[in-house]
Amino acid sequence: MSKFSTSKFFGLLMAAVSVFFWGITFVCTKYLLNSFSALEILFIRFVIAYFGLWIMRPKWEKISLSDNIYFVLAGLSGVVVYQFAENIAIDYTSASNVSVIVSICPMFTAIIAQIFLHQKHITLRFVLGFFIAIFGVTLVSLNGSSTLHLNPAGDLLALLASVCWGFYSLFVSIINGKKYDAICSTRRVFFFAVILMLPLMIYGKINGGSSMFVTLARDVNLSRFSNPLNWVNLLFLGLVASGFCFAAWNKACNIIGTVKVSAGIYLIPVVTIVFAFFALGEAITPMGVAGAIITIAGLFIAS
């Protein structure tokens, strides 16, 4: 195997592992919502991820002061707004709606890359594969439901999350072009994301733990931190799904290309529904199986 082929295989492997673990995060988050608010899960998750990346790569990388704006924008778009909008959307509409809408991230990634980076990705084959994959994702998400009920607030928040991931991919492409270390740059993105989340945490606390968009803990009880399963899920979300996967995803984007790698996001609902079957006992219907096959077919066509 040539050096180029080995590098490309490594990039594909990193992307596939990230997609697999990100698919599991929905199950972990669902469990944690019994004890923590969506904002608390988000904040704790990325604090753990930040320190986890320090353990993984205990070195300081000098970064140009002017480049910090890209790290701030990446943290804002890819962590704070994307993750938070997605979590809130699930409170307003069904998880099926959110997963379907968020799955169009690759289309926004391609559009934004074409506009700002002048990369030509939107071809007839890409569009055809996109619609086939979205049809498959819709079947997977419905998984036997007869109707897809729309909720304007939740659906618009999910759409906002998709657009934000497109901009996150743009900023990651720019950061990768600077040739910074993947782990150090990801850690810096998380640092700014945590800093940007602090005002939301303070706002939620001042408002008595609840507002339209910011929800904090039901009460500050330490017993939830004594539950081992809470720690298992928090550490998985922080160290694996955030720390490792974001760094691996950024590396894959650097090797293969942001738009091509982003097409793998189509597979996240497939992983989620299969894992939920084993972890939560949720049923997998023939519609779900057919959707998984169609999704994978659309992914290959688009790529």
C-alpha positions, 0 to 999 in steps of 0.5 A: 500500500502506497504512502498516500493510500495508507494516509487516506485509509487512516483518514477514513478510519478516523472519520468512521470511528468518529461517526460510530462514537457520535452515534452513541452519544444520543443514547448517553445524553438521553440517559444523562438528561434524567439527572442533568440539564442539556446545558450542564451536560454540554458544559461538563462534557467539553470541560472534561474534553479540554483537560483530556486533550491536555493529558493526550498531548501535554504540550503548548503550541504557539499560535498566531494571535490573529489566528485565534479568531478562527478558533473562537469562531470554530468553538462558537459554531461547532460546539456552543451553537451547534450542540446547544441548538441540537439539544434544545431542538429535541425539547421542542420537536421529535428526535426523528425530526432533529436527526433528519434535519441535522443530517443535511450538514454535508450539504451546508458544508459543501455550499459554504465551502464553495462560497468561501473557499471556492471549492467546487463540490456541488455536482449532479452526483452529489445532489442525487446522493444527498437526496437518496441519503436523506430519504434513507435517514428519514426512514431510519428516523421514522423507524415505523412511525406513520407521520413526521410531525413538524414543529417550527421552533424545534425544526428551525433550531435543528436547521440552525445547528446544520448551518452552524456545522457547515461554518464549523467545517469552514473554520476547521478547513482554514485552521488545518491550512495553518498546519497546526497540531490537530490535538492542540488546535482542537483543544484550543477550540474547546477552550474558547467554547467553554469560555463562551458557555460560561455566560449561558451558565451564569444566565441560567443560574440567575434566572432560577434554573430555567428560561426559554433557551437556557435550562440549568439543574433542577437543583444543585444536588451532589447525589447525581455525581455519586451515580457511577453510570452518570460518570461513565456517560459523562467521561465517554461524552467528554473524553471519547466523543468530544476529545478524541472524536473531534481531534480525529474528525479534524485530522480526517478533514485534513487528509481527505477533505472537509466536504467528503468527510462530512458526508459520513454524518449521514451514517450517525442516525443509523449507528444511533438506532442500532445502538439504541436497540441493544442499549435501550431496547428500542425496536428496529423495524423493516423500515429502519433496516431499509433506511440504513441500506438506502443511507449507505447507498446515498453516501457512496453516490455522494462521495 
